[in-house]
Amino acid sequence: MRTKFDEQLFQLNQEMMHMGTMIEEAIQKAIEALVKQDVEIAKTILNGDEEVDREQKRIENICFNLLMQQQPVAKDLRVISAAMKMVTDMERIGDHAADIAEVTIMMAGQPYIEKLDLINQMASETTMMLIKSIEAYVEKDMEKAQAVISHDDVVDDLFNRVKQKLIQMIHKNPEDGEQATDLLLVAKYFERIGDHATNIAEWVIFSLDRTGMVQV
């Protein structure tokens, strides 16, 4: 019985990594579509969002099966509970990638009023945070999870820099206000992605004890 349980735990880890890859690709496509003003790439993100939702349900079903088929010990319960919380944050990251794609489509055909260097950097930092948070879960790595949480300050700082720059542009050229607001919204979505990656890392820590080993 325990062998089957362990097999399902392994499957859970595999699906978690798969969902992580899906939303990582969505973030990368979102920034690519934004920078290139590529509507077709943006549309693929919107079309793929439903598959992210389906993957979330697959993972939740695995978790429910694990809870129903055998009374999990404390260490298992914490891992399963963390996974169920994490997929909610992962699904929200997918939603934000789709939100960025929608804004990209709305801005299509308009020359950008500002270089996207800082927003591009935000995308890179949040993608790294996401990857490391999923790795921390699979590898049961407390230090990696804590590093993700600490790194959220970097993303927050980038967001504040983008916000200040765009606000100054609006004051200087009010006619640029609409696009500046759209770009600020994109930056806010990336800032929220960083928050969700942080949440994932916090759930990893919940599932581990202070020595980095699973709770017993």
Secondary structure as GFF3:
##gff-version 3
##sequence-region A 1 216
A	DSSP	alpha_helix	2	36	.	.	.	ID=ss1
A	DSSP	alpha_helix	39	69	.	.	.	ID=ss2
A	DSSP	alpha_helix	74	107	.	.	.	ID=ss3
A	DSSP	alpha_helix	117	139	.	.	.	ID=ss4
A	DSSP	alpha_helix	142	172	.	.	.	ID=ss5
A	DSSP	three_ten_helix	174	176	.	.	.	ID=ss6
A	DSSP	alpha_helix	177	206	.	.	.	ID=ss7
###
